[in-house]
């Protein structure tokens, strides 16, 4: 994990420094936990499950960034920063980035193609991110 890389993103104005807030973190993690649980409901459509899992992944990625005192206005950047905040492997944050692109296609062009494999990877990686964040010590 390298926060130096995040500081470089602050210098280029891609991230902002902002003190972390435990209440904000708790809210992001709780919201993500609920959405991640709901995303595993087999009674829902794959599209709904994808939307829920993607929302959970984004909340958790933002929580990891906020834990270290950074904020981003860019949805995709929070996924890329996971390699620096919780040490997530490149291949895994790239799956989240792919999901972000799929979400944008659905949101802005009305086109969403979700495969069971992509949905499964999204849920699995989001569970992994949730586990990593649960191991972070409370903010003082």
N, C-alpha and C positions, 0 to 999 in steps of 0.2 A: 504494500500500500504506500502511495506517495502523495502526500498533500502538496508537495512542491509543484506537481503538475497542475493541481487545482489553483494554486496561487498564480501560475502562469496564465490560466484562463481568466483570472481576475484582471491581470494586467492588460489582457486583450479585450476586456469588457464583455466576455462571454459568460462569466459568473460574477456574482456580487458577494462581498463579505457581509455577513449579518449574524449577530450573535445567536447561537442556538437557543431554543425555548422548549423546555421539557413538555409543557402542555401541548404545544404544536406537534411535537414528536409523538406524544401519546395519542393524539387525535388521528394523525396520519396512519399510525400503526394499527389502531383499532378499526378504522375504516377499511384498511387493507385486509385485515384479518377477516372481517365480515364478508367482504366481496370475494376473497379467495375461497372461503368456505362455500359460499353460494355458487361459485363457478364450478364446483365439483358435483353439483346437483344434476344427475343424469336426466332428470325430467325436463330440464330446460333445453332450448335449442342450442346448437353449437355456436351460433352467432351471439346469443345472450351470454353464454358461458365465456366466450372469448372476450366480450366487452367487460364483463366482471373481472376476469383474470387480468386483463390489460390494465384496468383501473387500479387493481391491487398492486400490480408490479410498479406502476408509476408512483403510487403513494409511497411504497416502500423505498423506491429509488430516491425519491425526494426526501424522505425521512433520513436516509443515509447521508445525503448531501447536507441537509440541515443540521444533523448531529455534529458535523465538523465545522459548522459556521459558514456555510455557503448557500447561495440561492441562485436558481436559474429560471429565466423566463422561457426557456426552450425545453419542450417536452422530451425531445430526443437526446439532448445533452445529459439529462439526469441518468439515462441508461448508460451512456458512454462513461460517465464518471464512476459507475459501480466498480470498475477495475481499480480505481484509486481509493474509494471509500471503504469497500468491504473485501477487496481482492478478488472480485468475480472474474472468472476466466473470460478472455476475449470472445471465444466462441459463444459463450452464454449471453453476454450482453449484446452480441450481434443478433442473436435470436430475438431478444427483446426489441432491438432496433427494427428488425424485420416486422415484428408485430406492430410497432409504431407506424410503419409504412402502410401496413394492411389497414390499420385503424383509420389512417388519413384517407385512404381510398374509399373506405366506407363512409366516413364523415363528410367528405367533400365531393365525392363522385358517385356515391350510392352503390359502390361495387365492393362486396366483401366475399372473398373466397377463403374459407377456413377449412383446412384439412384436419382430420382427427390427430395426425402426427404433430402438426404445429400447435394445436390446442394443448395436447399432452405435454409438449416441451415447455410451452408458456406456463402452464400450471406447475410443472416440476421445478422450473427455474425460479418461479415466484416463491414457491415453498422454500427453496434454498436461500433466497434473499431474505425471506422472513426469518428463517432460522438464524442467519448471520446477524441480523439486526437485533434479534431477541437477546443476543449475547453481549450487546454493547452496555456499558455501565451507564447508570443514570447521569444526566447532566447536573453538574453542581452549581 
